[in-house]
Amino acid sequence: MARKVTEQRLMNVAVFHLGRYAASVAGLRRVLTRRARRWERDGAEVDGDVERLVELVVVRLRAVGLLDDERLAAARVASLRRGGASARAIDAKLRRAGLGSEVVKRATATEATTDAAAVWTWARRKKLGVFRERQREERRQRDLAALVRAGFSFREAKAVVDAKAPLDDAPP
C-alpha cells in the first residue's frame, strides 16, 4: 500500500519544488494537486480532502514568505526586460504562470525599461534589422514581422530595422 497523502508530505514536496523553481501560488497549487491526485490514483489514502490539504500548505508557505506572487512577478519582469521582451509578451507570460492581472499590472508599472529600449535588446539578441550582417534589405519584411510578433509596435520595429547603424536610434 502506498504512503498516506498528508499535509506534511505535501509540504515536503512544496518546499523541494520551491527550492528548485520559482512558482506562483496558482502554479504551486497545480503541482501539489497533480501530485496528490497521482498518489491517490496509485492507491494512497488521502488524509481528508486534497484541495483542503493543498490550501493549508499554500497558506503556511505564504505566511513564512516562501511563496510571494508580488516578488515573483517583479523578478520575472526584470529578467524578461533584460532579455528584451516587450510589455505584451511579459504580460502574457506572467498570466500564463498564474499571476493575477493586478499583480502583473503592479509589477510592470515599476519597471523602468520601455518597449522602445527593449526592442533594441531583442533585435540584437535575434540578429534582426540593423544587427543583421547579410541580406538586410531582402529580410526587412521578415524582421519587421518577427519584431511585431514579439509584441513590439510597428513604429518601434521600424526604428530598429531601418536604422543606419546599431546605435542610430537606440535610446540612452
C-alpha positions as CSV (number, residue, x, y, z in Angstrom):
1,M,0.0,0.0,0.0
2,A,1.2,3.5,-0.9
3,R,2.0,6.1,1.8
4,K,-0.7,8.3,3.1
5,V,-1.2,11.8,1.5
6,T,-0.9,14.2,4.4
7,E,-0.3,17.9,4.8
8,Q,3.3,17.3,5.9
9,R,4.0,15.2,2.8
10,L,2.6,17.8,0.5
11,M,4.6,20.5,2.5
12,N,7.8,18.5,1.8
13,V,7.0,18.3,-1.9
14,A,6.2,22.1,-2.0
15,V,9.5,23.1,-0.2
16,F,11.5,20.9,-2.6
17,H,9.7,22.3,-5.6
18,L,10.2,25.9,-4.4
19,G,13.9,25.1,-3.8
20,R,14.3,24.3,-7.5
21,Y,11.7,26.5,-9.2
22,A,10.2,29.9,-8.7
23,A,6.4,29.3,-8.6
24,S,3.3,31.4,-8.3
25,V,0.5,30.4,-5.8
26,A,-1.6,29.1,-8.7
27,G,1.4,27.2,-10.1
28,L,2.2,25.5,-6.8
29,R,-1.4,24.6,-6.3
30,R,-1.4,22.9,-9.7
31,V,1.8,21.0,-8.9
32,L,0.6,19.8,-5.4
33,T,-2.9,18.9,-6.7
34,R,-1.5,16.9,-9.6
35,R,1.0,15.1,-7.3
36,A,-1.7,14.3,-4.7
37,R,-4.1,13.0,-7.4
38,R,-1.4,10.8,-8.8
39,W,-0.6,9.3,-5.4
40,E,-4.4,8.8,-4.9
41,R,-4.6,7.0,-8.2
42,D,-1.7,4.8,-7.2
43,G,-3.6,3.7,-4.1
44,A,-2.5,6.2,-1.4
45,E,-5.1,7.1,1.2
46,V,-5.9,10.8,1.5
47,D,-5.9,12.4,5.0
48,G,-9.0,14.5,4.3
49,D,-9.7,16.5,1.1
50,V,-6.9,17.1,-1.4
51,E,-7.9,20.7,-2.1
52,R,-8.1,21.5,1.7
53,L,-4.6,20.0,2.2
54,V,-3.1,21.9,-0.7
55,E,-4.7,25.1,0.6
56,L,-3.2,24.6,4.1
57,V,0.2,24.1,2.6
58,V,-0.1,27.3,0.4
59,V,-1.3,29.3,3.4
60,R,1.6,28.1,5.5
61,L,4.1,28.9,2.8
62,R,2.7,32.4,2.2
63,A,2.8,33.1,5.9
64,V,6.6,32.3,6.1
65,G,7.3,34.2,2.9
66,L,8.4,31.3,0.7
67,L,5.5,31.9,-1.7
68,D,5.0,35.5,-2.8
69,D,3.4,36.4,-6.2
70,E,4.4,40.1,-6.0
71,R,8.1,39.2,-5.6
72,L,7.9,36.6,-8.3
73,A,6.3,39.0,-10.7
74,A,8.8,41.7,-10.1
75,A,11.7,39.3,-10.6
76,R,10.3,37.9,-13.8
77,V,9.5,41.3,-15.2
78,A,13.1,42.4,-14.5
79,S,14.6,39.3,-16.0
80,L,12.4,39.4,-19.1
81,R,13.1,43.1,-19.7
82,R,16.8,42.4,-19.5
83,G,16.3,39.9,-22.3
84,G,14.5,42.5,-24.4
85,A,10.9,41.2,-24.0
86,S,8.1,43.5,-24.9
87,A,5.4,44.6,-22.4
88,R,2.8,42.5,-24.2
89,A,5.0,39.4,-24.1
90,I,5.8,39.9,-20.4
91,D,2.1,40.3,-19.6
92,A,1.2,37.1,-21.5
93,K,4.0,35.1,-19.9
94,L,3.1,36.2,-16.3
95,R,-0.6,35.5,-16.8
96,R,0.3,32.0,-18.2
97,A,2.3,31.5,-15.0
98,G,-0.9,32.0,-13.0
99,L,-0.3,35.5,-11.7
100,G,-3.4,37.8,-11.4
101,S,-3.9,40.8,-13.6
102,E,-3.4,43.3,-10.6
103,V,-0.1,41.6,-9.6
104,V,1.1,41.8,-13.3
105,K,0.0,45.4,-13.6
106,R,1.9,46.5,-10.4
107,A,5.0,44.6,-11.4
108,T,5.1,46.1,-14.9
109,A,4.4,49.6,-13.6
110,T,7.6,49.6,-11.5
111,E,9.8,48.6,-14.4
112,A,11.8,51.5,-15.8
113,T,12.7,49.9,-19.2
114,T,10.4,50.8,-22.0
115,D,9.5,48.9,-25.2
116,A,11.5,51.4,-27.2
117,A,14.6,50.3,-25.4
118,A,13.7,46.7,-25.1
119,V,13.2,46.3,-28.9
120,W,16.9,47.1,-29.4
121,T,18.0,44.4,-27.0
122,W,15.6,41.9,-28.6
123,A,16.8,42.7,-32.1
124,R,20.4,42.4,-31.1
125,R,19.8,39.0,-29.5
126,K,17.9,37.7,-32.5
127,K,20.2,39.4,-35.1
128,L,17.3,41.3,-36.7
129,G,17.2,44.6,-38.6
130,V,20.3,46.7,-38.1
131,F,22.0,43.8,-36.4
132,R,21.7,41.5,-39.4
133,E,25.0,41.1,-41.1
134,R,23.8,39.9,-44.5
135,Q,20.7,40.1,-46.7
136,R,19.4,43.0,-44.6
137,E,17.2,44.5,-47.3
138,E,15.9,41.2,-48.5
139,R,14.9,40.2,-44.9
140,R,13.4,43.6,-44.0
141,Q,9.8,42.4,-44.0
142,R,10.6,39.2,-42.1
143,D,12.5,41.2,-39.5
144,L,9.6,43.6,-39.1
145,A,7.1,40.7,-38.7
146,A,9.3,39.0,-36.2
147,L,9.6,42.1,-34.0
148,V,5.8,42.7,-34.2
149,R,5.1,39.1,-33.3
150,A,7.4,39.5,-30.3
151,G,4.9,42.2,-29.1
152,F,6.6,45.4,-30.2
153,S,4.7,48.2,-32.0
154,F,5.3,48.6,-35.8
155,R,6.9,52.0,-35.1
156,E,9.4,50.5,-32.7
157,A,10.2,47.6,-35.0
158,K,10.6,50.0,-38.0
159,A,13.1,52.2,-36.0
160,V,15.4,49.2,-35.4
161,V,15.0,47.7,-38.9
162,D,15.5,50.9,-40.8
163,A,18.4,52.3,-38.6
164,K,21.6,53.0,-40.4
165,A,23.9,51.9,-37.6
166,P,23.3,49.8,-34.5
167,L,23.2,52.9,-32.2
168,D,21.5,55.2,-34.6
169,D,18.2,55.5,-32.8
170,A,19.0,53.5,-29.7
171,P,17.6,55.0,-26.5
172,P,20.1,56.0,-23.8
